[in-house]
Amino acid sequence: MIAHERAHVHGRHHLAIAFADAMEAAFPRIALFSVGRTQTARLVELAADDAACASTDKFTLAVRCCRWQGRALRRSHWLPAVTSPTGCGA
């Protein structure tokens, strides 16, 4: 997870998001900028994921993400506390 967040910082993803936000705010009636904001957010997340995968093996990253997501879902009462052999939901 740290590698993912570091990728955001090193990639200066906050600048891309800020630009997309500014364009959407400046031109609220043009759907292109609203869609562009959404797609920019997705793109920077995928870029950070790719950078994190480059710094660790994909299986370890997947298990960690699954554990983190499981904890987040349990906190929001979407998932019961269940453990599995793969570590998902642990």
C-alpha angles and dihedrals in degrees: 000000000000091000089053093052092044089054089056091053097043092044091049089228091164088070093055091048092047091051092049090048091050093050092049091049093046094049107029095160095055108087092201091073093048091051090042091056092052093046093046090055091051092047095052090048091052091047091052090047090052091050091049091050090052091057098047138020116277096238093057091047092049093050092049092048091048091051092048093047091047091054091047092050093048090051089054090047093243095117132038118231101269128153127207134190091257093057095246110142091014 
